[in-house]
Amino acid sequence: MTELPPQSLAVARAPADWADRATYGIVVALGLFLFWLSHEHPSAMPLWGPWDFSPTFYLATALAFYWYWRGIALTPAAERPPVWRRCFFLAGLLLIYGVLQTRFEYWSQHMFFLNRLQNLAMHDLGPFLIALSWPGAAIGRGMPVFAQRAVRSRSVRAVGSFLHHPLVAALLFNGIVYFWLVPPIHFRAMIDHRLYAVMNWSMVLGGLLFWLLVLDPRPKPPARTSYGMRAALSFGVMFPQITLGAVIAFMPRDLYSYYDLCGRLFESISALSDQHIGGIILWIPPGMMSAIGVLLVLNYMRLHEEATVETEDEASRNFAMLASRWTGR
């Protein structure tokens, strides 16, 4: 196909530019409506609506969703991710948004075990599903040009390289959980809305950084680490979370007085029972996810080895065919 002249190219791009502007306008208008509704008429907000509207979480979710599906639309059909990966991305994104921007957020502020379920979703399960979908290429293709340039800038790449160092990613992944569960720090974060937002953002970003490193399906290079290192990381982070969960589950006294102060959602569940259930949630599900992560990494390694053997066999067959032509045998 011959290259379009500049004027024709501008005409061809006009509908797409118009659609982009309309989409961004809808995102902003919907955000303003949710902000107004949550502040002026909170009683009219449905269960799926935000209890305490956060513009940053709303924009991050909306833009990630739009850029991902726009990127897929711009990707050649043969290179598009399979349907199951798209479903995983949507499920992970909705799970994180659901525990942070629906009535569940209110519930998680009034029961410790619900707070642990919230953190499980935004630190472990949601990022795990998003990383499993491997959405980076699609999101990057769907971004506007200025955002692509910002992501590819030297400073952003340097920060990303540091945070994706295996030791740094693993320490952040577990360290964030430990830090926010120190009782005085947890109490302060729950009563200070600014610190509460920092806590939630750190949980989401820490989970994404770790699982995007571990669940990278590519070999090294271009992946940051080898398959063996990724399996070791997924296996290694299991034990600190198991230990912390067990300590909280078997603690004979209440560590988190905030939930008594604010009023518990279920009065029939005592403070210790609430804490023990929360400890079990911190103890068992993350360990199971780490084990699943190890199995997935080992499967990626198996698939890569099989593909390498097939490529070598095909190269050997091609060489033998060329040799037979050269020798006449």
C-alpha positions in Angstrom: 0.0 0.0 0.0 1.3 3.4 -0.9 1.8 6.0 1.9 -1.0 8.4 2.3 -0.2 12.1 1.7 -0.3 14.3 4.8 -3.7 15.8 4.1 -5.3 12.4 3.5 -3.7 11.1 6.6 -5.2 13.9 8.6 -8.6 13.1 7.2 -8.2 9.4 7.9 -7.2 10.0 11.5 -10.0 12.6 12.2 -12.7 10.0 13.3 -10.2 8.3 15.6 -9.2 11.6 17.2 -12.8 12.6 17.6 -13.6 9.2 19.2 -10.7 9.6 21.6 -11.8 13.1 22.7 -15.3 11.9 23.2 -14.2 9.0 25.3 -12.0 11.2 27.5 -14.9 13.6 27.9 -17.2 10.8 29.0 -14.6 9.6 31.5 -14.3 13.1 33.0 -18.1 13.7 33.0 -18.8 10.4 34.7 -16.1 11.1 37.3 -17.6 14.5 38.1 -21.0 13.0 38.4 -19.8 10.3 40.8 -17.9 12.9 42.9 -21.0 15.0 43.2 -23.2 12.1 44.0 -20.9 10.7 46.7 -20.5 14.1 48.4 -24.0 15.6 48.0 -26.3 12.5 48.0 -24.4 9.5 49.5 -27.7 7.8 50.5 -28.6 7.6 46.8 -25.4 5.9 45.8 -26.0 2.2 44.8 -23.9 -0.6 46.3 -21.6 -0.7 43.3 -21.0 3.1 43.6 -18.0 4.7 45.4 -18.4 5.1 49.2 -15.7 7.7 49.2 -14.9 8.7 45.7 -11.2 8.8 44.8 -10.4 10.7 41.5 -7.0 9.1 41.3 -8.2 5.5 41.5 -11.2 6.2 39.2 -8.9 7.8 36.6 -6.3 5.1 36.9 -9.0 2.4 36.4 -10.8 4.1 33.6 -7.7 5.0 31.6 -6.1 1.6 32.0 -9.3 0.0 30.8 -9.6 2.4 27.8 -6.0 2.2 26.8 -6.0 -1.6 27.0 -9.0 -2.0 24.7 -7.9 0.7 22.4 -4.5 -1.0 22.1 -6.1 -4.3 21.3 -8.1 -2.6 18.6 -4.9 -1.2 17.1 -3.1 -4.5 17.2 -3.2 -6.8 14.1 -5.6 -9.6 14.6 -2.9 -12.3 14.5 -1.0 -10.6 17.4 -3.9 -9.9 19.7 -3.9 -11.6 23.1 -6.3 -14.5 23.5 -9.7 -14.0 25.0 -8.7 -15.6 28.3 -6.0 -13.0 28.9 -8.4 -10.2 28.2 -10.8 -11.7 30.7 -8.1 -11.9 33.3 -7.2 -8.3 32.8 -10.8 -7.1 33.1 -11.4 -9.3 36.2 -8.2 -8.0 38.0 -9.0 -4.4 37.2 -12.6 -4.7 38.4 -11.6 -6.6 41.5 -9.2 -3.8 42.6 -11.7 -1.1 41.7 -14.5 -3.1 43.5 -12.8 -3.3 46.9 -11.7 0.3 46.7 -14.5 2.2 45.1 -17.7 0.5 46.1 -19.6 0.0 49.4 -17.2 -2.8 50.2 -14.6 -0.1 51.1 -17.0 1.1 53.9 -17.4 -2.5 55.2 -13.6 -3.0 55.2 -13.2 -0.1 57.5 -15.5 -1.7 60.1 -14.2 -5.3 60.3 -10.6 -6.4 60.3 -11.2 -9.6 58.4 -13.0 -7.6 55.6 -10.0 -5.3 55.6 -7.8 -8.3 55.0 -10.0 -9.4 52.1 -9.7 -6.0 50.7 -5.9 -6.1 50.9 -5.9 -9.7 49.5 -7.8 -8.4 46.4 -5.7 -5.3 45.8 -2.3 -6.6 46.7 -2.4 -10.3 45.6 -5.4 -11.5 43.5 -6.1 -8.4 41.4 -2.4 -7.7 40.5 -1.9 -11.5 39.9 -4.8 -11.6 37.3 -3.6 -8.4 35.6 0.0 -9.7 35.4 -1.3 -13.0 34.1 -3.0 -11.2 31.3 0.4 -9.5 30.4 -1.2 -6.2 29.2 1.8 -4.0 28.8 2.1 -4.1 25.0 -1.7 -3.4 24.5 -1.8 -0.6 27.1 1.4 1.0 25.6 -0.1 0.9 22.1 -3.4 2.4 23.3 -1.7 5.3 25.2 -1.6 8.8 23.7 1.8 9.8 22.2 2.8 12.0 25.2 2.1 9.2 27.7 4.2 6.8 25.6 7.1 9.3 25.6 6.8 9.8 29.3 6.9 6.0 30.0 9.9 5.6 27.7 11.8 8.5 29.2 15.2 7.8 30.8 14.1 8.7 34.3 11.0 6.5 34.3 12.9 3.6 32.9 15.6 4.0 35.6 13.0 4.0 38.4 11.3 1.0 36.8 14.6 -0.9 36.5 15.4 -0.3 40.1 11.9 -1.4 41.4 12.0 -4.5 39.2 15.2 -5.7 40.7 14.3 -9.1 42.2 15.4 -8.3 45.7 13.7 -4.9 45.7 10.4 -6.2 44.3 10.3 -9.0 46.9 11.2 -6.8 49.8 8.5 -4.2 48.8 6.0 -7.0 48.2 6.2 -8.3 51.8 7.5 -5.2 53.5 4.5 -3.1 52.5 2.2 -5.7 54.2 4.3 -5.8 57.3 4.6 -2.1 57.6 0.9 -1.3 57.3 0.0 -4.0 59.9 2.2 -2.6 62.6 -0.7 -1.7 65.1 0.1 2.0 65.7 0.8 2.6 62.0 -2.4 0.7 61.0 -4.4 2.8 63.4 -3.1 6.0 62.1 -3.6 5.0 58.5 -7.2 4.1 59.1 -8.1 7.5 60.7 -6.1 9.7 58.3 -7.7 9.7 54.8 -4.4 10.9 53.2 -2.4 8.1 54.8 -5.1 5.7 54.0 -4.9 6.6 50.3 -1.1 6.1 50.4 -1.5 2.7 52.1 -3.9 1.5 49.4 -1.8 2.8 46.5 1.3 1.2 47.9 -0.5 -2.1 48.3 -1.7 -2.1 44.6 1.6 -0.9 43.1 3.7 -3.3 45.3 1.5 -6.2 44.1 1.7 -5.2 40.5 5.5 -4.7 40.5 6.1 -8.1 42.0 3.6 -10.2 39.9 4.5 -8.5 36.6 8.1 -9.5 37.3 7.3 -13.1 38.3 4.6 -13.9 35.7 6.6 -12.5 32.7 6.1 -15.3 30.2 9.3 -14.4 28.2 12.7 -16.0 28.7 15.7 -14.0 29.8 16.5 -11.8 27.8 14.2 -9.9 27.2 12.8 -10.7 30.7 14.5 -9.2 33.7 15.2 -12.5 35.4 15.5 -16.2 34.6 12.6 -18.6 35.0 14.4 -20.2 38.0 14.8 -16.9 39.8 11.1 -16.1 39.2 10.0 -19.4 40.6 12.3 -18.8 43.6 10.8 -15.4 44.2 7.3 -16.7 44.1 8.2 -19.5 46.5 10.3 -17.3 48.8 7.7 -14.5 49.5 5.3 -17.2 50.8 6.9 -17.7 54.1 7.0 -14.2 55.5 3.2 -13.8 54.8 2.5 -17.2 56.3 4.5 -16.2 59.4 2.7 -12.9 59.8 -0.7 -14.4 59.3 0.0 -17.2 61.8 1.1 -14.6 64.4 -2.0 -12.6 64.0 -4.3 -15.6 63.9 -2.9 -17.0 67.2 -2.4 -13.7 69.0 -4.3 -14.0 72.4 -5.1 -10.2 72.6 -6.6 -7.6 70.3 -4.0 -5.8 68.3 -6.2 -3.4 66.2 -8.3 -1.2 68.5 -9.4 1.0 65.6 -12.2 -1.4 64.7 -13.7 -1.2 68.2 -13.4 2.6 68.1 -15.2 3.0 64.8 -17.8 0.3 65.5 -17.8 -3.2 64.1 -20.1 -4.1 61.3 -21.0 -7.5 62.8 -21.5 -7.2 66.6 -21.8 -11.0 66.9 -18.1 -11.4 65.9 -15.8 -10.5 68.8 -12.6 -8.5 68.4 -10.4 -11.6 68.8 -12.5 -13.7 66.4 -12.4 -10.9 63.8 -8.6 -10.7 64.2 -8.1 -14.5 64.0 -10.2 -14.7 60.8 -8.2 -11.9 59.4 -4.9 -13.7 60.3 -6.1 -16.8 58.5 -7.0 -14.8 55.4 -3.4 -13.3 55.5 -2.0 -16.8 56.1 -3.6 -19.2 53.6 -4.7 -17.5 50.3 -1.4 -15.6 49.6 0.5 -18.9 50.2 -1.7 -20.7 47.7 -1.3 -17.9 45.2 2.5 -18.1 45.6 2.4 -21.9 44.9 0.2 -21.3 41.8 2.8 -18.7 40.7 5.6 -21.2 40.9 3.6 -23.7 38.8 2.9 -21.1 36.2 6.5 -20.0 35.9 7.6 -23.7 35.6 5.0 -24.1 32.8 6.4 -21.0 31.0 9.8 -22.6 31.2 8.5 -25.9 29.8 6.8 -24.2 26.9 9.9 -22.2 26.1 12.1 -25.3 26.2 9.6 -27.1 23.9 9.6 -24.2 21.5 13.4 -24.1 21.5 13.6 -27.8 20.7 11.1 -27.5 17.9 13.0 -24.5 16.4 16.3 -26.5 16.6 14.7 -29.5 15.0 13.3 -27.4 12.2 16.7 -25.7 11.7 18.3 -29.2 11.5 15.8 -30.4 8.9 16.4 -27.3 6.8 20.1 -27.7 7.0 19.8 -31.4 6.0 17.6 -30.4 3.0 20.1 -27.8 1.9 23.0 -30.2 2.3 21.2 -32.8 0.2 20.6 -30.3 -2.5 24.3 -29.3 -2.5 25.6 -32.8 -2.6 22.9 -34.1 -4.8 22.0 -36.9 -2.3 
